[in-house]
Amino acid sequence: MMKRFNGQVVAWAIAESPLIDGENLICTPGGPDASIAALNKMTGQTVWTSKGWSEPSAYCSPALFEVGGHRIIVTMTAKSVVGLDAATGALLWSHTHETDYDIHAVTPVLEGRMLYYTGGYGSGGGMLLLSEDGSSVTPQWADKNLDCQHHGVVLLDGYIYGTGHKNQNLMCLQLQTGKLMWEAKEVRQGALVYADGMLYVYEGPGGGAVSLVKAAPEGFSRTGAFKVTQGSGNHWAHPVISGGRLYIRHGDVLIAYDIAAK
């Protein structure tokens, strides 16, 4: 990717998860006129590049959203949130958001036409309102409370759940207004995933605690907790839920927990 698209090798190298869109694989080389590219997933041939958009990569996994019948690739590059036409790679819009070390490792999330983005190091995030066809955006609010570094957020029924970087607390924001609904010091910086009305929060880098928290804007409620003791190194891998099991990787150890209803 670096050679073909003249991409810049950033500090922590390639850390995104590529996106499969039909026959295309979407990736972020971060090159001139090729910050984002689509490859044929079977042959690797270039389908399109983001001509007119030339920022370096920022460790963000791209997402595909459909707004008003318009299919849009959304991601974050070194200093921006950006939207591209999924068929052609044409730049639709961009919104400046800067953070230390150009780390934008949290994929933006969408509900209706409300797009939420965030970054760590105190930069925080905000909400962009997409036009009815998704071809433009209008900033609605900005927030410094939830400065999620690389642990991801959950968007559910108009509320955002995630952990901060500077204060490291778990918190809940209202998507429409950016209002801080609650903040909990009991659960620290970590990756989170949602299932059956509950948030599973896996704390890192050095913690390893896993908390079960109700996904409710009314207030913080933790109903259980345990600690990952196997494996070594930072607790940075994102947990996955599938088939009634919670999967957590820590170093070279993969652990499966039975969380299915009995």
C-alpha positions as MATLAB code, in Angstrom:
seq = 'MMKRFNGQVVAWAIAESPLIDGENLICTPGGPDASIAALNKMTGQTVWTSKGWSEPSAYCSPALFEVGGHRIIVTMTAKSVVGLDAATGALLWSHTHETDYDIHAVTPVLEGRMLYYTGGYGSGGGMLLLSEDGSSVTPQWADKNLDCQHHGVVLLDGYIYGTGHKNQNLMCLQLQTGKLMWEAKEVRQGALVYADGMLYVYEGPGGGAVSLVKAAPEGFSRTGAFKVTQGSGNHWAHPVISGGRLYIRHGDVLIAYDIAAK';
ca = [
       0.000    0.000    0.000;
       2.762    2.425    0.918;
       4.623    1.865   -2.359;
       1.639    1.905   -4.703;
      -0.029    4.977   -3.204;
       3.053    6.799   -1.854;
       1.558    6.537    1.616;
       3.202    7.952    4.692;
       4.241    5.369    7.283;
       2.830    6.923   10.458;
       4.194    6.352   13.968;
       2.208    3.212   14.848;
       1.987    1.918   11.253;
      -1.175    0.366    9.815;
      -3.658   -0.303   12.621;
      -7.048   -0.077   10.893;
      -9.418   -2.888   10.010;
     -10.174   -2.748    6.263;
     -13.832   -2.523    5.217;
     -15.416   -4.904    2.703;
     -18.038   -3.169    0.536;
     -19.380   -5.617   -2.040;
     -16.506   -6.326   -4.419;
     -14.333   -3.606   -2.889;
     -11.923   -3.490    0.029;
     -11.673    0.005    1.546;
      -8.358    0.976    3.165;
      -6.401    4.094    4.153;
      -2.929    4.334    2.573;
      -2.650    8.037    3.454;
      -0.994    9.019    0.166;
      -1.308   12.082   -2.103;
      -4.769   11.965   -3.733;
      -5.015    8.534   -2.141;
      -5.624    9.057    1.540;
      -8.379    6.450    1.131;
      -8.538    3.783   -1.578;
     -10.801    1.008   -2.820;
      -9.228   -2.224   -4.084;
     -10.905   -5.130   -5.810;
     -11.094   -7.642   -2.967;
     -10.251  -10.606   -5.216;
      -7.445   -9.146   -7.336;
      -6.103   -6.187   -5.352;
      -6.456   -3.897   -8.370;
      -7.157   -0.238   -7.599;
     -10.829    0.680   -8.124;
     -10.629    4.304   -6.937;
      -8.635    6.659   -4.760;
      -9.712    9.791   -2.881;
      -8.540   12.322   -5.470;
      -8.477   15.734   -3.791;
      -7.988   14.271   -0.320;
      -4.398   13.747    0.812;
      -4.114   13.490    4.611;
      -2.053   10.736    6.271;
      -3.753    7.742    7.845;
      -4.790    7.950   11.491;
      -5.427    4.309   12.549;
      -9.202    4.612   11.989;
     -11.262    1.753   10.547;
     -13.626    3.111    7.842;
     -17.400    2.637    8.012;
     -20.151    2.534    5.381;
     -23.388    4.442    5.944;
     -26.440    4.980    3.736;
     -28.133    8.377    3.998;
     -31.012    9.324    1.719;
     -30.122    6.527   -0.666;
     -26.512    7.762   -0.871;
     -23.819    5.269    0.175;
     -20.995    7.037    2.013;
     -17.598    5.902    3.305;
     -16.830    7.723    6.574;
     -13.527    7.664    8.425;
     -11.043    9.890   10.243;
      -7.677   10.812    8.793;
      -4.833   12.698   10.498;
      -6.709   15.945   11.104;
     -10.258   15.435    9.833;
     -13.526   13.548    9.713;
     -14.210   12.795    6.059;
     -17.033   11.421    3.888;
     -16.554    9.920    0.410;
     -18.892    8.570   -2.249;
     -18.656    4.783   -1.871;
     -18.927    4.129   -5.612;
     -16.366    6.627   -6.893;
     -14.271    7.810   -3.943;
     -15.260   11.410   -4.667;
     -14.831   13.689   -1.652;
     -18.236   14.788   -0.343;
     -17.241   16.691    2.801;
     -14.624   17.051    5.521;
     -14.585   18.515    9.013;
     -11.387   19.503   10.824;
     -10.621   17.799   14.136;
      -7.066   17.804   15.473;
      -5.569   15.779   18.297;
      -2.096   14.964   19.618;
       0.027   12.601   17.515;
      -2.726   12.606   14.836;
      -4.336    9.613   16.545;
      -7.906    9.206   15.325;
      -8.546    5.552   16.085;
     -12.285    5.602   16.875;
     -14.633    4.899   13.958;
     -17.428    7.519   13.758;
     -20.958    6.255   14.470;
     -24.266    7.312   12.914;
     -27.892    7.405   14.026;
     -30.339    8.830   11.511;
     -28.358   11.747   10.075;
     -26.430   12.480   13.299;
     -22.743   11.503   13.025;
     -20.606   11.347   16.170;
     -16.788   11.454   16.143;
     -14.191   11.625   18.921;
     -10.448   11.673   19.652;
      -8.217   11.408   22.716;
      -5.706   13.701   24.455;
      -8.408   16.158   25.523;
      -9.529   16.897   21.971;
     -12.978   15.418   22.580;
     -15.580   14.997   19.875;
     -18.766   16.334   18.413;
     -21.809   15.725   16.271;
     -22.196   16.542   12.590;
     -25.658   16.630   11.009;
     -25.592   15.164    7.527;
     -27.761   16.687    4.817;
     -30.731   14.660    3.605;
     -28.644   13.043    0.872;
     -25.453   12.887    2.954;
     -23.512   15.112    0.575;
     -22.690   17.764    3.207;
     -22.477   18.190    6.985;
     -23.319   20.929    9.494;
     -21.581   20.936   12.903;
     -24.091   20.818   15.776;
     -22.009   20.677   18.961;
     -18.550   19.901   20.319;
     -17.640   18.225   23.633;
     -14.421   17.869   25.640;
     -15.731   15.360   28.200;
     -15.613   12.180   26.111;
     -12.114   12.186   24.590;
     -11.991    8.518   23.604;
      -8.465    7.567   22.525;
      -8.794    4.210   20.739;
     -11.291    2.147   22.722;
     -14.416    2.776   20.655;
     -17.883    3.989   21.617;
     -21.367    2.473   21.633;
     -24.275    4.468   20.166;
     -27.667    3.219   21.319;
     -31.115    4.834   21.129;
     -29.781    8.392   20.916;
     -27.064    8.067   23.581;
     -23.294    7.553   23.334;
     -21.356    5.435   25.831;
     -17.566    5.465   26.051;
     -14.552    6.086   28.265;
     -12.382    9.183   28.343;
      -8.641    9.393   27.903;
      -7.597   12.257   30.205;
     -10.102   11.609   32.985;
     -10.526    7.920   31.981;
     -14.095    7.695   33.291;
     -16.999    5.838   31.694;
     -19.679    8.306   30.601;
     -22.909    8.769   28.686;
     -23.674   11.647   26.295;
     -26.923   12.584   24.605;
     -26.312   12.419   20.853;
     -28.645   15.239   19.849;
     -27.298   17.844   22.270;
     -23.949   16.590   23.594;
     -25.280   16.817   27.163;
     -23.311   14.751   29.693;
     -25.925   12.448   31.224;
     -23.613   10.769   33.739;
     -19.987    9.984   34.470;
     -18.630    7.074   36.543;
     -15.180    6.947   38.127;
     -15.829    3.322   39.062;
     -15.126    2.176   35.473;
     -11.925    3.374   33.849;
     -10.611    3.747   30.303;
     -11.404    0.668   28.247;
     -12.981   -0.907   25.181;
     -16.684   -1.608   25.322;
     -19.237   -3.711   23.489;
     -23.032   -3.955   23.812;
     -25.477   -6.869   24.071;
     -28.961   -7.358   25.550;
     -29.211   -3.996   27.278;
     -25.756   -4.227   28.849;
     -22.309   -2.753   28.243;
     -19.269   -4.985   28.688;
     -16.310   -2.685   29.451;
     -12.784   -4.141   29.321;
     -10.382   -1.764   31.054;
      -6.887   -1.098   29.778;
      -4.015   -0.649   29.310;
      -2.922   -1.931   32.725;
      -6.218   -2.698   34.428;
      -7.809   -5.790   32.955;
     -11.075   -5.379   34.858;
     -14.293   -6.215   33.027;
     -17.501   -4.493   34.165;
     -21.101   -5.239   33.287;
     -22.994   -1.922   33.135;
     -26.588   -1.133   32.243;
     -26.849    0.841   28.986;
     -29.214    3.432   30.422;
     -29.018    7.242   30.199;
     -30.787    7.645   33.556;
     -27.684    6.808   35.547;
     -24.705    4.532   36.112;
     -25.445    1.016   37.324;
     -22.820   -1.734   37.447;
     -24.215   -5.209   38.034;
     -21.045   -7.283   37.977;
     -17.270   -7.298   37.483;
     -14.300   -9.634   37.165;
     -10.628   -9.378   36.203;
      -8.718  -10.895   33.288;
      -5.716  -12.626   34.861;
      -4.396  -14.733   31.957;
      -2.100  -13.357   29.277;
       0.406  -10.507   29.413;
       0.972   -6.944   28.238;
      -1.498   -4.107   27.814;
      -5.229   -4.840   27.879;
      -5.974   -3.148   24.542;
      -7.790   -5.725   22.387;
     -11.486   -5.013   21.834;
     -13.877   -7.645   23.236;
     -16.301   -9.473   20.935;
     -19.665  -11.087   21.700;
     -20.949  -13.926   19.522;
     -23.208  -16.916   20.112;
     -23.661  -16.264   23.805;
     -19.938  -15.956   24.470;
     -17.704  -13.017   25.348;
     -14.264  -13.298   23.730;
     -11.294  -11.391   25.142;
      -7.705  -11.530   23.906;
      -4.871  -10.557   26.231;
      -1.406  -10.941   24.740;
      -1.142  -14.449   23.306;
      -4.136  -15.778   25.260;
      -7.739  -15.895   23.986;
     -10.427  -16.424   26.629;
     -14.101  -17.267   26.027;
     -16.705  -16.575   28.725;
     -20.203  -18.086   28.680;
     -22.630  -15.156   29.047;
     -25.750  -16.743   27.539;
     -29.007  -16.531   29.475;
     -29.710  -19.729   31.358;
];
